[in-house]
Amino acid sequence: MEYAIKEIARVIGAKTNQLLDDTVSLLLTDSRRLSFPEQSLFFALKTKTNDGHRYIQELYKLRVRNFVVSDMLPEFESMKDANFLIVKDTLRALQKLATHHRKQFNIPVIGITGSNGKTIVKEFLYQLLHNEFNIVRSPRSYNSQLGVPLSVWQMSEKNTLGIFEAGISQPDEMERLQPIIAPTIGIITNIGEAHQENFLSSNQKCMEKLTLFKNCDVVIYNGDDEFVSNCVAKSMLSAREIAWSRKDMERPLYISKVEKRDDCTVISYRYLDMDNIFCIPFIDDASIENALNCLAACLYLMTPADQITERMARLEPI
């Protein structure tokens, strides 16, 4: 999608010295990834080790004409045919723009968080659902404060399903990512020790992650994981829950049998009082749990059981 620079300036609350009419469709945060300069909007991000402002003169020579900056340096004054959108924080401006972009689409969006398995669940879901949906998804493991807005920016009118992962390493980070992804379907994989040093407790970290799901229609998780189940209960989410279980027959999705063989695992399940079976070409516990999270999402999206069986058998390792 193309956006007018004037609209972008309004959305991100930018100050401008002048504003020439122009449109952009690509977001650029790394000067080395420049491909279509006339269509690019460069965000001069500041990190502990680098400052994007130092690359603006080089990008200008390469025909980039639209920049989001936090510092208006003297050398920019000579670039009379360029637009400079001045903001306090360029990363927050990028996130605001991605949030605005997300609001243009009314399609199912799956948001995945947890300590492990996010990327695998995302890629398994793509393999299972790409025949029915035109899917936009996070590239690789783009799940950070920077990666999430760049992922969501890929959404276009042709897409009918989004699948995005979100990771956090500090308190309050998920509060920023939630409106960017705005998932309708939430999946929490598990809670491990990753980034634990930045949180007061595992409970705090889990509750922070669940912030992603505050406006979801449904939340999917392992109902046998007492810690995650307790956090979901305390979070007071309004979403429907699909808490799958290998122990509790009363759960919406009951996994009645898991049989590991030499090179595959056969899984029997009951959903809406219907019994079915499928096989995955993996035998490790992590892959089994990831596949069960995917099973719940596919069932919620009303994928026929026979198609689930066929596609689960053909899952490829990530």
C-alpha contacts under 8 A as a table, 3 or more apart, distances in Angstrom:
res1	aa1	res2	aa2	distance
1	M	25	S	5.70
1	M	156	S	6.38
2	E	23	T	6.14
2	E	24	V	5.43
2	E	25	S	4.52
3	Y	7	E	6.73
3	Y	8	I	6.81
3	Y	23	T	5.34
3	Y	24	V	5.56
3	Y	25	S	6.40
4	A	7	E	5.26
4	A	8	I	6.42
4	A	21	D	7.35
4	A	22	D	5.86
4	A	23	T	4.27
4	A	24	V	6.57
5	I	8	I	5.00
5	I	9	A	6.09
5	I	19	L	7.80
5	I	21	D	6.79
5	I	22	D	5.65
5	I	23	T	5.54
5	I	24	V	7.00
6	K	9	A	5.14
6	K	10	R	6.39
6	K	19	L	7.12
6	K	21	D	7.26
6	K	22	D	7.97
7	E	10	R	5.14
7	E	11	V	6.22
8	I	11	V	5.04
8	I	12	I	6.19
8	I	97	L	7.00
9	A	12	I	5.51
9	A	13	G	5.84
9	A	14	A	4.99
9	A	15	K	7.44
9	A	85	L	6.39
10	R	13	G	5.11
10	R	14	A	6.54
11	V	14	A	7.92
11	V	96	K	7.04
11	V	97	L	6.40
11	V	100	H	7.24
12	I	87	V	7.74
12	I	93	A	5.22
12	I	94	L	7.76
12	I	96	K	5.85
12	I	97	L	6.19
13	G	87	V	7.10
13	G	93	A	7.96
14	A	85	L	5.28
14	A	86	I	5.10
14	A	87	V	5.10
15	K	85	L	5.90
15	K	86	I	4.96
15	K	87	V	6.58
16	T	19	L	6.51
16	T	83	N	7.84
16	T	84	F	6.26
16	T	85	L	5.39
16	T	86	I	6.08
17	N	84	F	7.45
18	Q	83	N	6.95
18	Q	84	F	7.79
19	L	83	N	5.76
19	L	84	F	7.75
20	L	81	D	7.49
20	L	82	A	7.51
20	L	83	N	6.38
23	T	39	Q	7.04
24	V	38	E	7.51
24	V	39	Q	4.57
24	V	40	S	5.62
24	V	41	L	6.27
25	S	39	Q	5.51
25	S	40	S	6.38
25	S	41	L	7.70
26	L	39	Q	5.80
26	L	40	S	4.61
26	L	41	L	6.17
27	L	40	S	5.66
27	L	41	L	5.05
27	L	42	F	6.17
27	L	43	F	7.50
27	L	150	L	7.37
27	L	153	W	7.99
28	L	31	S	7.02
28	L	33	R	7.37
28	L	34	L	7.05
28	L	40	S	6.20
28	L	41	L	5.80
28	L	42	F	4.60
28	L	43	F	6.25
29	T	42	F	5.80
29	T	43	F	5.29
29	T	44	A	6.70
29	T	45	L	6.89
29	T	52	G	7.69
30	D	33	R	5.64
30	D	34	L	7.42
30	D	52	G	7.88
31	S	34	L	5.61
31	S	55	Y	6.87
31	S	59	L	6.99
34	L	37	P	6.46
34	L	40	S	7.99
36	F	39	Q	5.67
36	F	40	S	6.37
37	P	40	S	5.16
37	P	62	L	6.85
37	P	63	R	5.59
37	P	64	V	4.64
37	P	65	R	7.68
38	E	63	R	6.34
38	E	64	V	5.63
38	E	65	R	6.83
39	Q	64	V	7.91
40	S	64	V	6.56
40	S	65	R	7.91
40	S	66	N	6.90
41	L	64	V	7.64
41	L	65	R	7.73
41	L	66	N	5.04
41	L	67	F	5.63
41	L	68	V	7.29
42	F	64	V	7.88
42	F	66	N	6.35
42	F	67	F	4.77
42	F	68	V	6.08
43	F	52	G	7.33
43	F	67	F	6.01
43	F	68	V	4.76
43	F	69	V	6.46
43	F	90	T	6.21
43	F	91	L	7.65
43	F	94	L	7.30
44	A	51	D	6.85
44	A	52	G	4.03
44	A	53	H	5.13
44	A	56	I	7.81
44	A	67	F	7.30
44	A	68	V	6.12
44	A	69	V	5.35
44	A	70	S	7.50
44	A	90	T	6.47
45	L	51	D	6.03
45	L	52	G	5.00
45	L	53	H	7.44
45	L	69	V	7.81
45	L	90	T	5.72
45	L	91	L	6.22
46	K	50	N	6.01
46	K	51	D	4.44
46	K	52	G	6.05
46	K	90	T	7.82
47	T	50	N	5.19
47	T	51	D	6.22
51	D	54	R	6.13
52	G	55	Y	5.66
52	G	56	I	7.19
53	H	56	I	5.53
53	H	69	V	7.08
53	H	71	D	7.65
54	R	57	Q	7.23
55	Y	58	E	5.41
55	Y	59	L	6.25
56	I	59	L	5.03
56	I	60	Y	6.01
56	I	67	F	7.90
57	Q	60	Y	5.04
57	Q	61	K	6.39
57	Q	75	E	7.99
57	Q	76	F	7.68
58	E	61	K	5.24
58	E	62	L	6.53
59	L	62	L	4.89
59	L	63	R	6.54
59	L	64	V	5.50
60	Y	63	R	5.12
60	Y	64	V	4.90
60	Y	65	R	6.21
60	Y	79	M	7.97
61	K	64	V	7.34
64	V	82	A	7.99
65	R	81	D	7.02
65	R	82	A	4.48
65	R	83	N	6.12
66	N	82	A	5.86
66	N	83	N	4.85
66	N	84	F	6.28
66	N	85	L	7.93
67	F	82	A	7.74
67	F	83	N	6.16
67	F	84	F	5.00
67	F	85	L	6.13
68	V	84	F	5.87
68	V	85	L	4.65
68	V	86	I	5.99
68	V	87	V	7.16
68	V	90	T	6.54
69	V	72	M	6.84
69	V	84	F	6.74
69	V	85	L	6.09
69	V	86	I	5.04
69	V	87	V	6.18
69	V	90	T	6.20
70	S	86	I	5.41
70	S	87	V	5.01
70	S	88	K	5.30
70	S	89	D	6.07
70	S	90	T	6.20
71	D	86	I	7.12
72	M	76	F	6.81
72	M	86	I	7.24
73	L	76	F	5.62
73	L	77	E	7.55
74	P	77	E	5.67
75	E	78	S	6.37
75	E	79	M	7.99
76	F	79	M	5.51
77	E	80	K	6.79
79	M	82	A	5.61
87	V	90	T	6.25
87	V	93	A	7.08
89	D	92	R	5.44
89	D	93	A	6.29
90	T	93	A	4.91
90	T	94	L	6.23
91	L	94	L	5.06
91	L	95	Q	6.32
91	L	146	L	7.19
92	R	95	Q	4.97
92	R	96	K	6.13
93	A	96	K	5.06
93	A	97	L	6.25
94	L	97	L	5.20
94	L	98	A	6.27
94	L	149	P	6.92
95	Q	98	A	5.10
95	Q	99	T	6.12
95	Q	145	Q	7.95
95	Q	146	L	7.87
95	Q	149	P	5.67
95	Q	176	R	7.68
95	Q	177	L	7.98
95	Q	180	I	6.87
96	K	99	T	5.07
96	K	100	H	6.29
96	K	180	I	7.82
97	L	100	H	5.11
97	L	101	H	6.23
98	A	101	H	4.93
98	A	102	R	6.14
98	A	149	P	5.18
98	A	150	L	7.49
98	A	152	V	6.43
98	A	153	W	5.80
98	A	180	I	5.95
99	T	102	R	5.12
99	T	103	K	6.49
99	T	149	P	7.65
99	T	179	P	5.92
99	T	180	I	4.29
99	T	181	I	7.52
100	H	103	K	5.31
100	H	104	Q	7.09
100	H	180	I	7.94
101	H	104	Q	5.55
101	H	105	F	7.81
101	H	152	V	7.80
101	H	153	W	6.65
102	R	105	F	5.92
102	R	152	V	6.73
102	R	153	W	7.53
102	R	155	M	7.49
102	R	180	I	6.34
102	R	181	I	6.99
102	R	182	A	7.60
103	K	106	N	7.53
105	F	157	E	7.65
107	I	159	N	8.00
107	I	160	T	5.76
107	I	161	L	5.92
107	I	162	G	7.50
108	P	160	T	7.12
108	P	161	L	5.26
108	P	162	G	6.47
108	P	183	P	7.41
108	P	184	T	5.82
108	P	185	I	7.18
109	V	161	L	5.74
109	V	162	G	4.42
109	V	163	I	5.79
109	V	164	F	7.58
109	V	181	I	7.56
109	V	182	A	7.39
109	V	183	P	4.82
109	V	184	T	5.29
109	V	185	I	6.12
110	I	161	L	7.81
110	I	162	G	6.02
110	I	163	I	4.69
110	I	164	F	6.25
110	I	183	P	5.37
110	I	184	T	6.21
110	I	185	I	4.63
110	I	186	G	5.74
110	I	187	I	7.37
111	G	163	I	6.14
111	G	164	F	5.15
111	G	165	E	5.65
111	G	166	A	7.10
111	G	181	I	6.82
111	G	182	A	7.78
111	G	183	P	5.09
111	G	184	T	7.56
111	G	185	I	6.21
111	G	186	G	4.94
111	G	187	I	6.27
111	G	212	L	7.49
111	G	213	F	7.82
112	I	118	K	5.95
112	I	121	V	7.92
112	I	122	K	7.43
112	I	163	I	7.68
112	I	164	F	6.27
112	I	165	E	4.54
112	I	166	A	6.13
112	I	186	G	5.99
112	I	187	I	4.79
112	I	188	I	5.93
112	I	189	T	7.45
113	T	118	K	6.02
113	T	165	E	5.86
113	T	166	A	5.23
113	T	167	G	6.12
113	T	187	I	6.41
113	T	188	I	5.02
113	T	189	T	6.40
113	T	209	K	6.64
113	T	212	L	7.98
114	G	117	G	7.32
114	G	118	K	6.53
114	G	167	G	7.17
114	G	188	I	5.17
114	G	189	T	4.85
114	G	190	N	4.99
114	G	191	I	5.60
114	G	192	G	7.91
114	G	209	K	7.07
115	S	118	K	7.60
115	S	167	G	7.77
115	S	189	T	7.09
115	S	190	N	5.78
115	S	191	I	5.01
115	S	192	G	5.26
115	S	193	E	7.39
115	S	194	A	6.18
116	N	189	T	6.65
116	N	190	N	6.51
116	N	191	I	7.51
116	N	192	G	7.28
117	G	120	I	5.23
117	G	121	V	6.01
117	G	189	T	6.34
117	G	286	A	7.68
117	G	290	N	6.71
118	K	121	V	5.35
118	K	122	K	6.21
118	K	165	E	6.15
118	K	189	T	6.78
119	T	122	K	5.04
119	T	123	E	6.17
119	T	140	R	7.11
119	T	141	S	6.03
119	T	165	E	7.00
120	I	123	E	5.14
120	I	124	F	5.94
120	I	290	N	7.22
120	I	318	I	6.22
121	V	124	F	5.07
121	V	125	L	6.03
121	V	290	N	5.63
121	V	291	A	7.27
121	V	293	N	7.39
121	V	294	C	6.48
122	K	125	L	5.22
122	K	126	Y	6.32
122	K	137	R	7.66
122	K	163	I	6.40
122	K	164	F	7.22
122	K	165	E	7.26
123	E	126	Y	4.96
123	E	127	Q	6.33
123	E	318	I	7.20
124	F	127	Q	5.13
124	F	128	L	6.21
124	F	291	A	7.46
124	F	294	C	7.05
124	F	315	L	6.82
124	F	316	E	7.89
125	L	128	L	4.97
125	L	129	L	5.89
125	L	294	C	5.95
125	L	298	C	7.90
126	Y	129	L	5.32
126	Y	130	H	5.42
126	Y	135	I	7.23
127	Q	130	H	5.96
127	Q	311	R	7.60
127	Q	315	L	6.83
128	L	131	N	7.67
128	L	298	C	7.78
128	L	308	I	7.13
128	L	311	R	5.80
128	L	312	M	7.03
128	L	315	L	7.80
129	L	132	E	5.73
129	L	133	F	6.18
129	L	298	C	7.55
130	H	133	F	5.12
130	H	134	N	6.27
130	H	135	I	6.31
131	N	134	N	7.75
133	F	159	N	7.48
133	F	160	T	5.56
133	F	161	L	6.00
134	N	158	K	6.86
134	N	159	N	4.82
134	N	160	T	5.12
134	N	161	L	6.17
135	I	159	N	5.68
135	I	160	T	6.22
135	I	161	L	4.87
135	I	162	G	5.60
135	I	163	I	7.23
136	V	154	Q	6.87
136	V	155	M	6.17
136	V	159	N	6.30
136	V	161	L	6.45
136	V	162	G	4.87
136	V	163	I	6.35
137	R	151	S	6.85
137	R	152	V	7.87
137	R	162	G	5.69
137	R	163	I	4.61
137	R	164	F	5.44
138	S	141	S	6.78
138	S	142	Y	5.66
138	S	143	N	7.41
138	S	148	V	7.40
138	S	151	S	4.97
138	S	152	V	7.50
138	S	163	I	6.72
138	S	164	F	5.10
138	S	165	E	6.61
139	P	142	Y	5.74
139	P	151	S	6.69
141	S	147	G	7.94
141	S	165	E	7.56
142	Y	146	L	7.82
142	Y	147	G	4.22
142	Y	148	V	5.93
142	Y	150	L	7.93
142	Y	151	S	6.73
142	Y	165	E	7.25
142	Y	166	A	7.88
143	N	146	L	7.68
143	N	147	G	5.12
143	N	148	V	5.08
143	N	164	F	7.57
143	N	165	E	5.25
143	N	166	A	4.36
143	N	167	G	5.15
144	S	147	G	4.73
144	S	148	V	5.65
144	S	166	A	6.40
144	S	167	G	5.67
144	S	168	I	6.68
145	Q	148	V	5.95
145	Q	149	P	7.24
145	Q	168	I	7.96
145	Q	173	E	7.37
145	Q	176	R	7.77
145	Q	177	L	6.88
146	L	149	P	5.97
146	L	150	L	6.58
147	G	150	L	5.24
147	G	151	S	6.07
148	V	151	S	5.03
148	V	152	V	6.20
148	V	164	F	7.49
148	V	165	E	7.51
148	V	166	A	6.78
148	V	177	L	7.06
148	V	180	I	7.41
148	V	181	I	7.52
149	P	152	V	5.14
149	P	153	W	6.05
149	P	180	I	6.48
150	L	153	W	5.22
150	L	154	Q	7.08
151	S	154	Q	5.69
151	S	155	M	7.95
151	S	164	F	7.35
152	V	155	M	5.73
152	V	164	F	7.61
152	V	180	I	7.12
152	V	181	I	6.74
155	M	159	N	6.61
155	M	162	G	7.63
156	S	159	N	5.72
159	N	162	G	7.36
164	F	181	I	6.99
166	A	174	M	7.80
166	A	177	L	7.22
167	G	174	M	7.80
167	G	209	K	7.96
168	I	171	P	7.72
168	I	173	E	5.96
168	I	174	M	6.43
168	I	209	K	7.49
169	S	173	E	7.51
169	S	195	H	5.30
169	S	196	Q	7.94
169	S	198	N	6.72
170	Q	173	E	5.95
170	Q	195	H	7.73
170	Q	198	N	5.71
170	Q	199	F	6.90
171	P	174	M	7.63
171	P	198	N	7.42
171	P	199	F	6.70
171	P	205	K	7.49
171	P	208	E	6.84
172	D	175	E	5.44
172	D	176	R	7.28
172	D	208	E	7.05
173	E	176	R	5.52
173	E	177	L	6.73
174	M	177	L	4.90
174	M	178	Q	5.91
174	M	208	E	6.38
174	M	209	K	6.30
174	M	211	T	6.30
174	M	212	L	6.19
175	E	178	Q	5.58
175	E	179	P	7.65
175	E	208	E	7.97
175	E	211	T	6.54
175	E	212	L	7.25
176	R	179	P	6.63
176	R	180	I	7.29
177	L	180	I	5.22
177	L	181	I	6.37
177	L	212	L	7.21
178	Q	181	I	5.51
178	Q	182	A	5.44
178	Q	183	P	7.62
178	Q	211	T	7.00
178	Q	212	L	4.74
178	Q	213	F	7.51
179	P	182	A	4.76
182	A	212	L	7.60
182	A	215	N	7.31
182	A	216	C	7.77
183	P	186	G	6.38
183	P	212	L	7.52
183	P	213	F	6.83
183	P	215	N	7.36
183	P	216	C	5.86
184	T	213	F	7.89
184	T	215	N	7.00
184	T	216	C	4.31
184	T	217	D	5.21
184	T	218	V	6.85
185	I	213	F	7.77
185	I	216	C	5.58
185	I	217	D	5.98
185	I	218	V	5.16
185	I	219	V	6.00
185	I	220	I	7.74
185	I	297	A	7.88
186	G	212	L	7.71
186	G	213	F	5.78
186	G	216	C	6.42
186	G	218	V	6.24
186	G	219	V	4.53
186	G	220	I	5.97
187	I	219	V	5.83
187	I	220	I	4.71
187	I	221	Y	6.01
187	I	293	N	7.15
188	I	210	L	7.83
188	I	219	V	7.78
188	I	220	I	6.53
188	I	221	Y	5.48
189	T	221	Y	6.48
189	T	222	N	7.57
189	T	290	N	7.33
189	T	293	N	7.43
190	N	228	V	7.20
191	I	202	S	7.63
191	I	206	C	6.60
191	I	228	V	7.34
193	E	196	Q	5.27
193	E	202	S	7.84
195	H	198	N	5.94
195	H	199	F	7.54
196	Q	199	F	5.48
196	Q	200	L	7.88
196	Q	201	S	7.23
196	Q	202	S	6.85
196	Q	205	K	7.49
197	E	200	L	7.65
199	F	202	S	7.15
199	F	204	Q	6.49
199	F	205	K	6.07
200	L	204	Q	6.41
200	L	205	K	7.88
201	S	204	Q	5.24
201	S	205	K	6.50
202	S	205	K	5.05
202	S	206	C	6.14
203	N	206	C	5.17
203	N	207	M	6.16
203	N	231	C	7.10
204	Q	207	M	5.21
204	Q	208	E	6.12
205	K	208	E	5.09
205	K	209	K	6.30
206	C	209	K	5.12
206	C	210	L	6.27
206	C	228	V	7.33
206	C	231	C	6.69
207	M	210	L	5.08
207	M	211	T	6.61
207	M	231	C	6.25
207	M	232	V	7.85
207	M	235	S	6.71
208	E	211	T	5.36
208	E	212	L	7.89
209	K	212	L	6.01
210	L	213	F	5.54
210	L	214	K	7.20
210	L	232	V	7.32
210	L	235	S	7.25
211	T	214	K	5.51
212	L	215	N	7.97
213	F	216	C	5.08
213	F	219	V	7.11
213	F	237	L	7.41
213	F	239	A	7.97
214	K	237	L	5.85
214	K	238	S	7.28
214	K	239	A	7.70
215	N	237	L	7.90
215	N	238	S	7.43
215	N	239	A	7.21
216	C	219	V	6.86
216	C	238	S	7.72
216	C	239	A	5.56
217	D	238	S	7.80
217	D	239	A	4.80
217	D	240	R	6.09
218	V	239	A	4.76
218	V	240	R	4.45
218	V	241	E	5.51
218	V	242	I	7.07
219	V	239	A	6.25
219	V	240	R	6.27
219	V	241	E	4.94
219	V	242	I	6.15
219	V	243	A	7.89
220	I	241	E	6.06
220	I	242	I	4.85
220	I	243	A	5.73
220	I	244	W	7.64
220	I	293	N	6.75
220	I	296	A	6.82
220	I	297	A	7.29
221	Y	228	V	7.82
221	Y	229	S	7.97
221	Y	242	I	6.70
221	Y	243	A	5.06
221	Y	244	W	6.56
221	Y	293	N	6.65
222	N	225	D	5.57
222	N	228	V	7.67
222	N	229	S	7.68
222	N	243	A	5.49
222	N	244	W	5.35
222	N	245	S	6.33
222	N	293	N	7.57
223	G	226	E	7.04
223	G	228	V	7.77
223	G	229	S	5.97
223	G	243	A	4.47
223	G	244	W	5.28
223	G	245	S	5.24
223	G	251	R	7.85
224	D	229	S	7.60
224	D	244	W	7.56
224	D	245	S	5.53
224	D	246	R	7.06
224	D	247	K	7.06
225	D	228	V	5.55
225	D	229	S	6.06
226	E	229	S	4.98
226	E	230	N	5.99
227	F	230	N	5.28
227	F	231	C	6.35
228	V	231	C	5.07
228	V	232	V	6.14
229	S	232	V	5.12
229	S	233	A	6.24
230	N	233	A	5.06
230	N	234	K	6.22
231	C	234	K	5.06
231	C	235	S	6.04
232	V	235	S	5.12
232	V	236	M	6.91
232	V	237	L	7.10
233	A	236	M	5.80
233	A	237	L	7.60
242	I	251	R	7.78
242	I	252	P	5.98
242	I	253	L	6.74
242	I	296	A	6.89
243	A	251	R	6.46
243	A	252	P	6.68
243	A	253	L	6.79
244	W	251	R	6.19
244	W	252	P	6.55
244	W	253	L	4.62
244	W	254	Y	5.80
244	W	255	I	7.06
244	W	292	L	7.70
244	W	293	N	7.96
244	W	296	A	7.38
245	S	248	D	5.67
245	S	249	M	7.49
245	S	251	R	6.30
245	S	253	L	6.51
245	S	254	Y	5.17
245	S	255	I	5.78
246	R	249	M	7.81
246	R	254	Y	6.01
246	R	255	I	4.62
246	R	256	S	6.13
246	R	257	K	7.44
247	K	254	Y	7.63
247	K	255	I	7.65
247	K	256	S	7.92
248	D	251	R	5.77
248	D	254	Y	6.75
249	M	254	Y	5.50
249	M	256	S	7.89
250	E	254	Y	7.28
251	R	254	Y	5.73
252	P	271	Y	6.21
252	P	272	L	7.01
253	L	269	Y	7.03
253	L	270	R	5.92
253	L	271	Y	4.97
253	L	272	L	7.73
253	L	296	A	7.25
254	Y	269	Y	5.54
254	Y	270	R	5.17
254	Y	271	Y	6.65
255	I	258	V	7.43
255	I	267	I	7.26
255	I	268	S	5.97
255	I	269	Y	4.29
255	I	270	R	6.48
256	S	267	I	7.75
256	S	268	S	5.45
256	S	269	Y	5.18
256	S	270	R	7.02
257	K	266	V	7.88
257	K	267	I	5.69
257	K	268	S	4.99
257	K	269	Y	6.99
258	V	265	T	6.84
258	V	266	V	5.87
258	V	267	I	4.64
258	V	268	S	6.55
259	E	265	T	5.55
259	E	266	V	5.08
259	E	267	I	6.41
260	K	263	D	7.94
260	K	264	C	6.26
260	K	265	T	4.37
260	K	266	V	6.41
260	K	283	I	5.90
261	R	264	C	5.32
261	R	265	T	5.71
261	R	266	V	7.62
261	R	283	I	7.26
262	D	283	I	7.78
263	D	281	P	6.20
263	D	282	F	6.34
263	D	283	I	6.57
264	C	279	C	6.62
264	C	280	I	5.60
264	C	281	P	4.30
264	C	282	F	4.89
264	C	283	I	5.50
265	T	279	C	5.50
265	T	280	I	5.40
265	T	281	P	6.52
265	T	282	F	6.11
265	T	283	I	5.49
265	T	288	I	7.79
266	V	277	I	7.18
266	V	278	F	5.86
266	V	279	C	4.34
266	V	280	I	6.65
267	I	277	I	5.64
267	I	278	F	5.45
267	I	279	C	6.00
268	S	275	D	7.32
268	S	276	N	5.83
268	S	277	I	4.28
268	S	278	F	6.60
269	Y	275	D	5.77
269	Y	276	N	5.52
269	Y	277	I	6.18
270	R	273	D	5.96
270	R	274	M	5.30
270	R	275	D	4.44
270	R	276	N	6.34
271	Y	274	M	5.32
271	Y	275	D	6.73
276	N	305	A	7.09
277	I	309	T	6.89
278	F	308	I	7.50
278	F	309	T	4.65
278	F	310	E	7.71
278	F	312	M	6.77
278	F	313	A	7.13
279	C	309	T	6.89
279	C	312	M	6.31
279	C	313	A	5.29
280	I	283	I	7.93
280	I	288	I	7.90
280	I	291	A	7.90
280	I	312	M	5.41
280	I	313	A	4.82
280	I	314	R	7.37
280	I	315	L	6.85
281	P	313	A	6.14
281	P	314	R	7.31
281	P	315	L	6.89
281	P	316	E	7.97
282	F	287	S	6.46
282	F	288	I	7.33
283	I	287	S	7.17
283	I	288	I	7.04
284	D	287	S	5.60
284	D	288	I	6.47
285	D	288	I	5.06
285	D	289	E	6.25
286	A	289	E	5.22
286	A	290	N	6.14
287	S	290	N	4.99
287	S	291	A	6.00
288	I	291	A	5.12
288	I	292	L	6.27
289	E	292	L	5.10
289	E	293	N	6.41
290	N	293	N	5.25
290	N	294	C	6.36
291	A	294	C	4.98
291	A	295	L	6.03
291	A	312	M	7.98
292	L	295	L	4.82
292	L	296	A	6.33
293	N	296	A	5.30
293	N	297	A	6.52
294	C	297	A	5.09
294	C	298	C	6.14
295	L	298	C	5.16
295	L	299	L	6.15
295	L	308	I	7.60
296	A	299	L	5.19
296	A	300	Y	6.19
297	A	300	Y	5.12
297	A	301	L	6.24
298	C	301	L	5.06
298	C	302	M	6.29
298	C	303	T	5.37
298	C	308	I	7.49
299	L	302	M	4.90
299	L	303	T	5.56
299	L	304	P	7.52
299	L	305	A	7.77
300	Y	303	T	7.61
303	T	307	Q	6.84
303	T	308	I	6.76
304	P	307	Q	5.39
304	P	308	I	6.42
305	A	308	I	5.01
305	A	309	T	6.20
306	D	309	T	5.07
306	D	310	E	6.23
307	Q	310	E	5.07
307	Q	311	R	6.10
308	I	311	R	5.29
308	I	312	M	5.85
309	T	312	M	5.40
309	T	313	A	6.47
310	E	313	A	5.61
310	E	314	R	6.95
311	R	314	R	5.11
311	R	315	L	6.46
312	M	315	L	5.34
